[in-house]
Amino acid sequence: MLEIKDLNVFYGAVHAIKGISLSVGEGELVSLIGANGAGKTTTLHAISGLIPAVSGTIELNGTNLQKISPEKIISLGLSHVPEGRHVFARMTVEENLRMGAYIIRDSARISENLEKVYGHFPRLKERRRQLAGTLSGGEQQMLATGRALMTDPRIVLMDEPSMGLSPLLVKEIFAIIQQLHEAGITILLVEQNAKMALAVSDRAYVLETGRISMSGKASELAEDDRVRKAYLGA
């Protein structure tokens, strides 16, 4: 579904992404793990068209995303849950969700998608008239994820969904990610919490200073001594 080959991205003179290649198959949950500053968020921004790549290719179902604007990338079936959530604080939960469906013109489809999101996140339905800025961090993460699901995406990019959350809420968010995966949603997950990410993923890539250093089945990487020492605290 998603195929990245020899991708190079610069921030000014800084070579942030150095020739990485990765893929995500339909229905897979693939994690990109690594330390802070490794280039994980930059990779997602390049996929979404938010920053340009100097060289390499990014293809979604055979379509070159580098020649398409970010809003048109969304229409191809790719949604992005950003780091830090970025909900519209002065809008209600339901208004935030409807903003996620801005490319859809069919009101019946929007209502149908809204009910699907409420099915995944019953708490959002309970708080649908509440201002998003008054939600807890975990609820805002649910809202940001639900907003990304409002277009019926074929693949969802999730950037650090556990950031800033308590251990209890981290478990809840990862349970939701696993639920979405089991529902058939394709996910590329960027996470610093490598232990949780590997526990729910099919495959994973390890990114170190802009380069892929390891890749393979998530279960196997979780048992690899190098990964355990560097990212799992073993």
C-alpha positions, 0 to 999 in steps of 0.5 A: 500500500505505502512504499518509500524508497531511498528517501532523503529529506533536509531541514536547511543544511541538516540531512534529517532523513538519509536514504530510508526505505520502508513499506506498509502493506494493506491491513498491517500495523507497522511501527517506526521506533527510535530516540527523540530526534531520530527523524520519525516525525520528519518521515511522517511529514514527508509522507503527508506532503508537509515537507518536501523530499530532496530525492527518493519516492513515496507511493501510495497504491502506486501514486507518487505523493510527492507531486500531490498537495497535502489536501489531495493526499487526504482524498487518496485515503491517507490521514495523519494524527499529528504529534501533540494532537492539535485539536481545535480547542474552542470548538466542540468535540463534534465540530472537531470531528466534522472538520476531519470530514471537510473533503466529503460533500455527502452529509449522509456519509459524514453522519455515517462516519461520525457514528463509526467514530463514536462506535470506536470512542464512546467517550467522545459521544458522551462529550460531543457538545463539550469544548475540545480544549476542556478534554483530558490529554487522553480524550484529546488523543481520542479526538485527534484519532477520531478526526483522522478516521472521519474520511474513511482512510485507507491508511492512518499515520499516528505520531507519538499517540502516547506523548504526555499521557499517564501510564494508565492512559497510555494502555488505554490508547494502545488498546484503541490502536489495537482495536483499530488494527483488528478492524482492518485499518492500516496504520503506520505508528511512530512511537518513542514507547518502543515496548508498547509499539512492538507489542501491538505491531506486525512489523517495525523499523528502527530509525537512528539519526535518519537511517533505518538500522534494523527492521523485521517482525515486531515480535522478533525485534522485541527479543533482539538484545540490541533493541532491548538494551537501546529502547526497552530498558533491558 
